[in-house]
C-alpha cells in the first residue's frame, strides 16, 4: 500500500523488459541480479499489505489499543518512507549485497521481536522495522531508475508486490492465524525476511552513479505544484486512515472470524485489477474526471462501511474500495504535471504520498475508540473532500496551455 501506489501508472512488462539493452545506466545487471533486487524489494514492502490484518489481530489479542493501531501504522510507514529517501545519501551505491543481507536479517529479528512485546514498545519495534524495509525499497528503486524503461520495471514491481501481499494475506488467513494466532503471522514475516537475506547475496555489488540525476533540474515546485503535492498527500491519507481499521470494522460489525482476512485478500486482488484498468484506459479518459469520480466512489463506500453491513456487502465494498484505490492513484501524476509543467512536483509525488500514508493512520488514531472505530471513516471522507477540492481548484484554474487530460 502504499507510493508504491504511484507506480501504478506503469504497465505490464513485455518479454523484452528483461533483455539486456545498451541504454542501462552502467552495465546491465544479469537477470538473476535483477530478479534478486525485485524480490528483496517485494519483501521490504510486504508489511504495507498485511499490516491491517496483523495490527487488527494485535488489538484483538489485547496487545494494542485501537488508537495504537493507527500509531503503529503511522510510525512504520513514516520510517519506511524516510529510509527510502535517505538510504542513497547515507549508504551510497556500493556494498549493496551487505546492505541487502543486513536488512533481511534485521527485519527477521524485528518481526520476531514483535511477538514478544505489546503497547508502545510494540509500536517502537514496528517503527524500527520500517528502516530496513524502506532501505530494501530504495534498493529496488535504484534498479528501476537505472533501467532503460523505468515505467515497465515500476509496473512489474507494483504487480509483483501486490500479488505477493495477496498470497501472504490469503495464506495467513487460511492456515496460520486461526491455528497460531497473530504471533504466527509475524513469525511467517520473519521467515520471509530470512529468505530475503539469502536472496540478498545475489543482488549487484554496486550500482553505477546516476550522473544525469546529479546534474538534473534543480529547484522547488511552484505554488501550484505544492498544492498538487498536498492533494496527493490528502488522497493517500484518506485511503490509509480508513483502510488501516478494516479488521476492527469487521469485528465491530459482528462478522465471523476470518472475514477481515478475506476482505483484505479481495481488496488486494481488486487493486491489481484497478491498476490494470487504469493502464489500459490511460490516455483514453480524462484524468480529472477519472480521479474525481474514483474518489467520490471511494467515499460512498466509506458510507457503506459505516453502516456495519453484513459480511457479503462488507466483502464487496472492500473489493470495490481496492479497485478504486489503485485506479485513481496513477492519475495523481498527470494532475501534478498539469499543476507544475516543470515536473518538479511530480518528482516529489512519491514522497508526498508516503507522508500521506503515514499521516492518515496517525490522524485516525485520535478519532477512534476500542468500542467504535467509525470515526476513521469520517476523517477519511473529510480528507477526500479536501483532496477533491484542491484537484478541482487546480484544474479549473489551469493556464490555457496546460495539460487538459
Secondary structure, DSSP 8 states (H G I E B T S, - for coil): --STGGGGGS----GGGGS--TTSSSS---HHHHHHHHHHHHHHTHHHHHHHHHHHHHHHTTSS-HHHHHHHHHHHHHHHHHHHHHHHHHHTTS-HHHHHHHHHHHHHHHHHHHTT--HHHHHHHHHHHHHHHHHHHHHHHHHHHHSS-HHHHHHHHHHHHHHHHHHHHHHIIIIIHHHHHHHHHHHHHHHHHHHHHHHGGGS-S-----HHHHTS--S---HHHHHHHHHHHHHHHHHHHHHTTHHHHHHHTT--TTHHHHHHHHHHHHHHHHHHHHHHHTTTS-HHHHHHHHHHHHHHHHHHHHTT--HHHHHHHHHHHHHHHHHHHTHHHHHHHHH-TTSHHHHTHHHHHHHHHHHHHHHHTTS--SS--THHHHHHHHHHHHHHHHHHHHHHT--TTS---
